[in-house]
Amino acid sequence: MEILRAEKLEKIYEDNGVPVHAVRGIDLKINKGDYTVIAGPSGSGKTTLLNLLGALDKPTSGKIFFENEDITTKTKSELSQIRLNKLGFIFQAYNLIPVLTALENIEFSMMLLNIPEKERKEKALNLMDELGIKELANKRPNEMSGGQQQRVAVTRAIVNNPSIVLADEPTANLDSETAGNLLSLMEKMNSDKNITFIFSSHDQQVIERAKKLIILKDGKIQN
């Protein structure tokens, strides 16, 4: 079942007055439960494309349909609600809040959804236990390794049962063994919970484990 579709997607930036064509006429379709990697060298447009698909940025032209709704016509407020309720994000730099514990970081988006404290704490702890990081509950980011921080970030991304998780270079700051363990965790979430994953990456390990691969070069799909 289709969950996300892009049609004739274009994104042009201005860099010191010079137009930069980051995404050029992209058409793609993502189905529920897909495990997709957008691959390509630096400057290929993969992060720009991921940001467009995740409603973090608006295209210059073209359309994006999420759950059969054209999100390019939505207001900033409406897009914010879609991101909060329907999407999960994993970033290269983890983006955990330094003053919060792992548990509080995972609870944070549930706080924004006004989920009662007891319910959100129980839900967060249950998921942390399932993913093998419950012992990190009371640790702050500076007390965790990079791999531990990224596992917390993955838990935060999926705690609200999103339709899609978008991951921008999630293994870039990790050694190969830690990266492999993280990918195994996300593959398990994909198979067990049918969560749709879309990655941007030039990490060969990520690319080799993709179920669906989209190769970008100069803002265009090559395959």
C-alpha positions as CSV (number, residue, x, y, z in Angstrom):
1,M,0.0,0.0,0.0
2,E,1.4,3.4,-1.0
3,I,2.2,5.7,1.8
4,L,4.4,8.4,0.2
5,R,4.7,9.7,-3.4
6,A,6.7,12.4,-5.0
7,E,5.8,13.9,-8.4
8,K,8.2,16.1,-10.5
9,L,9.9,17.3,-7.4
10,E,12.3,20.3,-7.8
11,K,14.3,22.2,-5.2
12,I,16.4,25.2,-6.1
13,Y,18.4,27.1,-3.5
14,E,20.2,30.4,-3.9
15,D,23.9,30.4,-2.9
16,N,25.3,34.0,-2.9
17,G,22.8,34.8,-5.6
18,V,23.6,31.8,-7.7
19,P,20.8,29.2,-8.1
20,V,21.7,25.7,-7.0
21,H,19.5,22.9,-8.4
22,A,19.6,20.4,-5.5
23,V,16.7,18.2,-6.6
24,R,15.7,17.8,-10.3
25,G,12.4,16.4,-11.4
26,I,12.2,13.4,-9.0
27,D,9.3,10.9,-9.2
28,L,9.2,8.2,-6.5
29,K,6.9,6.0,-4.6
30,I,7.3,4.5,-1.1
31,N,5.0,1.7,0.1
32,K,4.0,0.9,3.7
33,G,6.7,-1.3,5.3
34,D,9.5,-0.3,2.8
35,Y,13.1,-0.1,4.0
36,T,14.5,2.3,1.5
37,V,18.0,3.9,1.2
38,I,18.6,7.0,-0.8
39,A,22.3,6.8,-1.7
40,G,24.8,9.1,-3.5
41,P,27.9,11.1,-3.0
42,S,28.1,14.4,-1.0
43,G,26.2,17.1,-2.9
44,S,24.0,14.6,-4.8
45,G,20.8,16.0,-3.1
46,K,20.0,13.1,-0.9
47,T,19.6,15.1,2.4
48,T,17.6,17.7,0.5
49,L,15.3,15.0,-0.8
50,L,14.9,13.5,2.6
51,N,14.1,16.9,4.1
52,L,11.4,17.4,1.4
53,L,9.9,13.9,2.0
54,G,9.9,14.5,5.8
55,A,8.1,17.9,5.5
56,L,11.1,19.7,6.9
57,D,11.4,21.8,3.7
58,K,9.1,22.8,0.9
59,P,9.8,22.0,-2.8
60,T,10.3,24.8,-5.3
61,S,7.8,22.9,-7.5
62,G,6.2,19.4,-7.7
63,K,4.0,17.6,-5.3
64,I,4.4,15.2,-2.3
65,F,1.5,13.0,-1.3
66,F,1.6,11.5,2.2
67,E,-1.2,9.1,3.0
68,N,-2.9,10.3,-0.2
69,E,-2.9,14.0,0.9
70,D,-0.9,16.6,-1.0
71,I,1.3,18.0,1.8
72,T,2.9,20.7,-0.4
73,T,-0.3,22.8,0.1
74,K,-0.3,22.5,3.9
75,T,0.5,25.4,6.2
76,K,3.5,25.4,8.5
77,S,1.3,24.6,11.5
78,E,-0.3,21.7,9.6
79,L,3.1,20.4,8.6
80,S,4.3,20.6,12.2
81,Q,1.3,18.4,13.3
82,I,2.1,15.9,10.6
83,R,5.7,15.7,11.7
84,L,4.7,15.3,15.3
85,N,2.0,12.8,14.9
86,K,3.0,10.8,11.8
87,L,6.8,11.0,11.3
88,G,9.9,10.0,13.2
89,F,13.4,11.5,12.6
90,I,16.9,10.2,13.3
91,F,19.8,12.6,12.7
92,Q,23.5,12.2,12.2
93,A,24.3,14.3,15.2
94,Y,21.7,12.5,17.4
95,N,20.0,15.8,18.4
96,L,19.3,14.7,22.0
97,I,18.5,17.5,24.5
98,P,21.7,17.7,26.7
99,V,19.9,18.6,30.0
100,L,17.4,15.7,29.7
101,T,18.0,12.1,30.6
102,A,17.5,9.4,27.9
103,L,14.1,8.6,29.3
104,E,13.1,12.3,29.2
105,N,14.4,12.7,25.7
106,I,12.2,9.8,24.6
107,E,9.2,11.2,26.4
108,F,9.6,14.6,25.0
109,S,7.5,14.3,21.8
110,M,4.8,12.5,23.9
111,M,4.8,15.6,26.2
112,L,4.1,17.8,23.1
113,L,1.1,15.5,22.3
114,N,-0.2,16.0,25.9
115,I,0.1,12.3,26.7
116,P,-0.3,11.9,30.6
117,E,3.0,11.5,32.5
118,K,2.3,8.0,33.8
119,E,1.3,6.7,30.3
120,R,4.3,8.3,28.5
121,K,6.8,7.1,31.1
122,E,5.4,3.5,30.9
123,K,5.4,3.5,27.1
124,A,9.0,4.9,26.9
125,L,10.4,2.4,29.5
126,N,8.6,-0.5,27.8
127,L,10.2,0.4,24.5
128,M,13.6,1.0,26.0
129,D,13.4,-2.4,27.6
130,E,12.4,-4.0,24.3
131,L,15.3,-2.3,22.5
132,G,17.8,-3.2,25.3
133,I,18.6,0.3,26.6
134,K,16.5,0.5,29.8
135,E,19.7,0.8,31.8
136,L,20.3,4.2,30.1
137,A,17.0,5.7,31.4
138,N,18.6,8.1,33.9
139,K,21.8,9.0,31.9
140,R,22.3,12.3,30.1
141,P,23.7,12.4,26.6
142,N,27.2,13.3,27.9
143,E,27.2,10.1,29.9
144,M,26.5,7.9,26.9
145,S,28.6,6.6,24.0
146,G,27.8,7.6,20.4
147,G,26.1,4.2,19.8
148,Q,24.1,4.5,23.0
149,Q,23.0,8.1,22.0
150,Q,21.9,6.9,18.6
151,R,19.9,4.0,20.0
152,V,18.1,6.5,22.3
153,A,17.5,8.6,19.2
154,V,16.0,5.6,17.4
155,T,13.8,4.9,20.4
156,R,12.6,8.5,20.4
157,A,11.9,8.3,16.7
158,I,9.6,5.3,17.0
159,V,7.9,5.8,20.4
160,N,4.8,7.5,18.9
161,N,4.3,4.7,16.3
162,P,5.1,6.9,13.3
163,S,4.0,5.9,9.8
164,I,7.5,6.7,8.5
165,V,10.9,7.1,10.1
166,L,13.4,9.3,8.2
167,A,17.1,8.8,9.0
168,D,19.8,11.2,7.7
169,E,23.2,9.5,7.7
170,P,22.4,7.7,11.0
171,T,25.6,5.7,11.1
172,A,28.0,8.5,10.0
173,N,29.5,9.0,13.5
174,L,29.6,5.3,14.5
175,D,32.2,2.6,14.1
176,S,31.3,-0.3,11.8
177,E,30.3,-2.8,14.6
178,T,28.1,-0.2,16.3
179,A,26.6,0.8,13.0
180,G,25.8,-2.8,12.2
181,N,24.1,-3.3,15.5
182,L,22.0,-0.1,15.0
183,L,21.0,-1.3,11.5
184,S,20.0,-4.7,12.9
185,L,17.8,-2.9,15.4
186,M,16.1,-0.8,12.7
187,E,15.6,-3.9,10.5
188,K,13.9,-5.6,13.5
189,M,11.6,-2.6,13.9
190,N,10.8,-2.7,10.2
191,S,10.0,-6.4,10.2
192,D,8.3,-6.7,13.7
193,K,6.3,-3.4,13.6
194,N,6.1,-2.8,9.9
195,I,7.5,0.7,10.3
196,T,8.5,2.3,7.0
197,F,12.2,3.5,7.0
198,I,13.8,6.0,4.6
199,F,17.5,6.6,4.9
200,S,19.9,9.0,3.3
201,S,23.4,7.5,3.3
202,H,26.7,6.9,1.5
203,D,27.7,4.3,4.1
204,Q,28.3,1.0,2.1
205,Q,27.0,-1.1,5.0
206,V,23.7,0.8,5.0
207,I,23.5,0.6,1.2
208,E,24.2,-3.2,1.1
209,R,21.4,-3.8,3.6
210,A,18.7,-1.8,1.8
211,K,15.6,-3.6,0.6
212,K,15.0,-0.8,-1.9
213,L,17.8,1.5,-3.2
214,I,17.4,4.9,-4.8
215,I,20.7,6.2,-6.3
216,L,21.0,10.0,-6.7
217,K,23.5,12.0,-8.7
218,D,23.3,15.8,-9.3
219,G,19.7,15.8,-7.9
220,K,18.4,13.1,-10.3
221,I,17.5,9.4,-9.7
222,Q,20.0,7.2,-11.6
223,N,18.4,3.8,-11.3
